[in-house]
Amino acid sequence: MSQDTAAVANPGVALTIEPLTREAFAPFGDVIELDGARQFPINQGTTTRFHDLANVDVGEDGRTLINLFRGQPRTLPFEVKMLERHPRGSQAFIPQNDKPYLVVVAPAGELDPSKLRAFVSRGWQGVNYARGVWHHPLLALEQVSDFIVVDRGGEGHNCDEQDLPESVWLTEEALRAAQ
């Protein structure tokens, strides 16, 4: 058995995965969903506007970017080795399909691995990482998945990456427990 196969067979520290809710995710940013959103009719009553779903923060010298990210599906168990953050603005991910995906975060500031949290979306929920919040890059599950991403453009460095001192794992067992 190779060292890689042994690591997957016995993944070490497994991260608990929680359902993605506004309350649980609030320390890290916004959950973008329609449940509980302020809504009102527009366009002569032919459209419902779900208003102000996330706080887009581009800083004083930034501009808003709208991108499409196409994420390759990850298989579990998955080793989380690093996180990134955007110190100059927020970053929102809005899924374009109805497939669950995983979110791994840690509070803004100095990266504290003991404060890592993992969430599973209900598929249609988006997330908006607040400025400086540590997060793992896109973790699509099951199939190639498209996300509209709203974030900051402009001058200045806006992506820090940091390796974790010790990897943590996302497992099928933890995912099943959260669903």
FENVEN-V963771 format. One record per residue. N is the residue number from 1. OMEGA is omega in whole degrees, 0 to 359 (* if undefined). NEAR is the number of other C-alpha atoms within 8 Angstrom. D_LAST is the distance of its C-alpha to the last C-alpha in Angstrom with 1 decimal. Layout:
# FENVEN-V963771
{{N/OMEGA/NEAR/D_LAST} {N/OMEGA/NEAR/D_LAST}}
This chain:
# FENVEN-V963771
{{1/180/4/32.1} {2/179/5/32.1} {3/179/6/31.0} {4/180/6/28.1} {5/179/8/27.0} {6/180/9/27.3} {7/180/9/25.1} {8/180/8/22.2} {9/180/6/22.7} {10/194/6/22.7} {11/177/11/20.9} {12/185/7/22.1} {13/178/7/20.2} {14/180/10/16.4} {15/174/12/14.7} {16/177/8/11.9} {17/182/13/9.0} {18/170/9/8.2} {19/179/10/6.8} {20/176/11/10.0} {21/178/7/12.4} {22/184/8/16.2} {23/182/5/17.0} {24/184/7/15.0} {25/186/11/16.3} {26/179/9/19.8} {27/186/6/21.6} {28/182/12/20.9} {29/186/11/21.6} {30/166/14/20.3} {31/181/15/17.1} {32/181/11/18.7} {33/183/10/17.5} {34/179/6/19.5} {35/177/4/18.1} {36/181/5/20.7} {37/173/10/22.9} {38/182/7/26.7} {39/177/8/27.9} {40/181/8/31.3} {41/174/10/33.3} {42/178/9/35.4} {43/178/6/37.6} {44/176/6/39.5} {45/182/7/36.4} {46/183/7/35.1} {47/172/8/32.2} {48/177/9/29.6} {49/172/8/29.3} {50/199/10/26.1} {51/168/8/28.0} {52/186/7/27.6} {53/181/10/23.9} {54/178/8/24.4} {55/178/8/27.3} {56/184/11/28.8} {57/179/10/31.0} {58/180/14/33.6} {59/184/7/36.0} {60/186/4/39.7} {61/182/7/40.7} {62/173/10/37.8} {63/183/8/37.0} {64/174/9/33.8} {65/170/9/32.6} {66/184/8/30.5} {67/168/7/29.2} {68/175/8/27.1} {69/176/8/25.1} {70/185/8/24.1} {71/174/11/21.5} {72/182/10/21.6} {73/176/11/18.3} {74/176/9/17.5} {75/179/7/16.7} {76/2/7/15.0} {77/180/10/16.3} {78/181/9/17.5} {79/176/9/20.2} {80/184/9/20.3} {81/186/9/24.1} {82/172/10/24.9} {83/175/13/24.1} {84/175/12/26.1} {85/179/13/27.1} {86/188/14/29.3} {87/185/10/31.9} {88/179/11/33.6} {89/178/15/31.0} {90/176/16/27.4} {91/182/14/25.3} {92/176/13/22.9} {93/181/11/20.6} {94/185/12/20.1} {95/179/13/18.3} {96/173/9/20.5} {97/184/8/18.0} {98/180/8/14.8} {99/177/11/12.8} {100/172/11/10.0} {101/183/11/11.8} {102/179/12/11.8} {103/176/12/14.0} {104/185/10/16.0} {105/170/13/18.6} {106/184/14/21.4} {107/174/13/23.8} {108/182/10/27.0} {109/177/6/30.1} {110/182/4/30.8} {111/179/8/27.8} {112/182/8/26.5} {113/179/8/24.1} {114/181/4/23.4} {115/177/7/21.6} {116/174/11/19.2} {117/179/11/15.6} {118/181/12/12.7} {119/171/11/10.2} {120/178/15/7.9} {121/174/13/9.3} {122/178/11/8.6} {123/184/10/11.6} {124/179/13/14.4} {125/172/11/14.2} {126/175/12/16.9} {127/174/11/17.8} {128/179/15/21.3} {129/176/12/22.2} {130/178/12/25.1} {131/175/13/28.3} {132/179/13/28.4} {133/177/16/24.7} {134/178/13/23.8} {135/175/12/21.1} {136/173/12/20.4} {137/186/6/21.6} {138/181/7/19.3} {139/177/12/16.4} {140/177/14/15.8} {141/169/14/13.7} {142/184/8/14.8} {143/173/8/18.1} {144/186/10/20.7} {145/178/14/19.5} {146/178/11/21.9} {147/166/12/21.6} {148/181/13/24.3} {149/178/13/25.1} {150/179/12/27.3} {151/188/14/29.0} {152/168/14/32.4} {153/178/9/35.5} {154/182/7/38.9} {155/175/6/40.9} {156/179/4/39.7} {157/183/5/37.2} {158/175/9/33.6} {159/174/8/31.4} {160/174/8/31.4} {161/178/8/29.6} {162/175/7/29.4} {163/174/7/28.6} {164/178/9/26.7} {165/177/5/29.0} {166/179/5/26.5} {167/169/10/23.6} {168/187/12/20.0} {169/169/13/17.4} {170/187/15/13.9} {171/175/11/12.8} {172/181/8/10.8} {173/179/6/10.3} {174/179/12/9.0} {175/179/11/6.5} {176/181/7/5.4} {177/183/7/5.7} {178/186/9/3.8} {179/*/6/0.0}}
